[in-house]
Amino acid sequence: MAIIQLLVSLIVLGLLYVRMVRRETPDQVSKGQAITPVGLGVLSVPLSFIVFLGVGYALVKMGKSFKDLPAVAGSVLRAFIMAGLPEEITKLLMMLLTIRIFRSKIRNVYEYILIGAGVGIGFTLLEEFFYGSDGFIAFLRLPTVGAHMIFGMIMAKHLGMAAHNRAIGKGGIAKEYILAVVIPILIHSLFDATNGTSLLLESSDEFQQMMGIILSVAGAIALFVLQIVIIVRFKKKMEEYCSLKTS
């Protein structure tokens, strides 16, 4: 089942990514520039686990527990520590590494967005392989399979805008860097708080369980819609992003 989940993710995200690469005007990035961020995205999965262990250890040493907080607040904090922070920070590091490797070849904001999408896809492929061992969970995750890709696209767009603003000497740079970090972590943490890390779903209270189920469904629908909105929006603005030079 894990292999099937990996193949499904590869086909769906691969087709989207290839189309994104081919849309770039006037010239497309090289194969190496397109494939490298995907490979680094795969490596970000074990790195994010290391970051999670470090943050979790610090939390334990402080004597803090998610269950000491109200269910909603505890769920959000749990999601932030277990997924939002470690996964988005390590993907950011891989994007920065890719940007460093191809610093002399990256020409515009759209190429930054391609890097973000590639890293997000690489992360997804390995993560889905792990989750694919449970067929039911794998099936439930299919509607949100593009989540890491769009998180990466949002993050990289703001990194690209920071580079563009620096290149033209106008606009905010620090603001774009802040948005690049805060927005993906926030969306990721809020979604996970309604699903994988929800304390409401683990509650023995029937009312809290029902609220957890409602929030879980609402969160999945919201993220599914967000994926479509981001992909369509970035497609429509592709030519604009290609025209925003970063060097």
N, C-alpha and C positions, 0 to 999 in steps of 0.2 A: 504493500500500500504506500509506503514511503517513496518508492521509486515512481509510482503513478502520480502522487502529489507533486513530486519534483518536476516530472515531465509536463504536467498540466500547467504549473507555474511558469516553467520555461517557455512553453508555447505561447501562452497568453501574454506574458510580459515581454518575451522576445519579439513577438510580432509588433507590439506597441513601440518598443525601443527602436527596432529597425526602421519603422515608419518615421519616427521622430528624427533619426539620423538622416534619412533621405530627404526630409523636408528642408534641411538647412540650405540657405542661399547666401552667396552664389556658389560656394563650394562646400562639400561635405567634409567632416573630420575624417582622418585616416582610420583604418581598421584598428590599429594599435591604440589610438586615442579613444576609440569607442569601447574596446574590450577591456582595457586596463582598469577603469573604475569598477567594472563588474567583478573582476577578480579581487580587487581590494575590498569590495563590499562583502564578499564571502569571508574574507579574513576578519572583517569587523565583528562577526558573530562571536567567535571565541574571545576576542578582545573585550567585547561588551560584557561578557560573563565575568571576566577578571575584574572589570570596573565595578560590576554589581557586587561581587564578593567583598571588594574593598570598602564600598559604601555600607554594605550590610554589616560588616564586621565593626565598623565605626559606630553604627547605630546600636549594635548589641552592647558595645563597651560603654555607651552612654546610658544603657538601661532603658532604652525606648522600645515600645511595642506599638504596632499599628492598632491593635485591639484596645489600647488604652484611650483611643480617640473615638468620637462619634463615628458611626458606620460610614457615612459619606466621606468625611474628612480622612478617615483611616484608609478608605479605598483609594482616594486620590494620592495620598502620600505613598501608599504601597505601590501604586502604579508608577509614580514618579521615581521611586528608588529601584524598583525591579525592572522597569522597561524604559520609560520616558527619558530619564537622564542617561543611563549607561548606553543605551542603543543609539540615541541621537548624537551624543557626544562622540562616540567611536566612529559613527558614520561621518561626522564632521571632520574628524581627523583624517579619514581616508580621502575625503574630498580635497582637503588641503594638501595631502600628499600627492594626489593626482594633479592638482593645479601646479604644484612645485615641479613635478616631473615634466609637464608639458607647458611650462610657463612661457616659453618662447613661441609656442604654436597657438595658444588660446587667443582668439581674436575678438570675441563678442560675448554678450550676456547669454545668448542661446547655447553656446558651447559650455558655459557653466551649468546651465540647466541640464544638458545631456550628461554631464559628469554626475550631478545629483541623482538623476534617474538611474544611471548605471550602477552607482554605489547602492542605491535602494534595491535594485533588482538583485544584485549579488547577495545582499543580506537576506532578501526574501527566499532565494533558492535554497540556501542552507537551512534557514529556519523552517521552511515548509517541509523539508526532508525530515527534520526531527519530529515535527508535529504529525507528519504523515503516518507515523506508526500507529496512530489511533484514527481509524477510518472515519468515525463519527465527528471527531474534532476537526479533522482535515476537511470534511464536507462543509462544516459550519464556517470555516475560514475562507472558503472560496470567494464569497462576495466581497471580501476585503483584501484580496490577494495583492492589489496594487497599492496598498497603504504605504508601505515603506518607499515605494517609488515616488509617490506624490509628496511625501514628507521630504524626500531628498530633493525633489524639484523645487519645492518652496524654499528650502534652506539654500540651495545653490543659486536660485534667482537673486536672493538678497546678497549673497557673496558676490555675484556678478555685478549687481547694481553698485555695491561698494567699490569694486574695481573700476567700473565705468565712471562713477563720480570722482574718483581719484584721478583718472585719466584726463577728464575734462576740467578738473579743478572747480567743480560746482556740486552742490547737493551734499546731503549728510552721508558720512562714511560710517561713523560709530553707530548711528541709528540702524543702518542696514545690517551691520554685524550683530547687533542686539536682536533684531527681528529674525535673523537667520538662525539664531539659537533658540529664542523664546517660543516662536510660533510652532515649530515642529514638536518641541518637548511638551508644550501645553496641549496641543491636539492629541498627541500620542498618549499622554498621561490621562486625559479626560476619557478617551475611548477605553483604555485598558481598565480604568476605574469602574466602568459599567459592565465589563466582561471578565477577563481572566483574574483580576485582583479584587473583585467586588466582595466586600465583607457582607453585604446584604444577601447575596446568593448563598453564603455560608452560614447565615443566621438560622437559629432554631425557631425563631419567631415567624409565624406564617405570613403576617402582614409585611414584615421586612423582606421575606423571600419573594413575595408577590411584587413588591416595589423593585426588588433587584431584577426580576425577570422583565418587568416593563422597561426599566432603564437599559437593560442589556439589549433588548430588541430595538429600542429607540437609538441607542448608540451605534448598533450595527447598520441600521438604515441610514443614519446621518453620515457615517463614514463612507458607505457605498455611494451615496449621492455626492459627497465631497470629492471622491475619486473622479467621478464623471465630470463634475464642474471644473476641477483643476485641469484635467486632460484637455477638455474642450476649450477652456479659456487660454491655455498655453498654446494650443494649436492656432487659435485665431490671432494671437499676438506674436506668432513665430517670426514674421518678417520684422516687426518692431524690435524684438529682442536681438535679431541678427544685425540690425542697424546700430545697436548700442555698442560701440567699440570699447574694449577694455584695455587696449594698449596702443 
